[in-house]
Amino acid sequence: MDHLIITERGFYSFNQSGLLDELRRSKKYALKYLEERRIREEGEEKGEKRKAVEMAKSLKKQKVEISIIAKASGLSKEEIEKL
């Protein structure tokens, strides 16, 4: 999506200038319910990630193969090896 200002001498693209990205990140113009939903979804994602990490740690302690842990948790093999 873009918003254009077109004149006889040229045009201005909100997308090309980066203004649309800046507005998307800005909380000043965000609708309250959209911001609340974004925060809630981020929290849910973090909670899911935390559960996956705890499960992976537990399985790793039990000497379960990393490939099986990756399938069960959704984490990458690299993430599991770092635990």
Beta strands, then each sheet from edge to edge (+ up, - down):
strand 1: 4-7
strand 2: 10-13
sheet 1: 1+ 2-
end
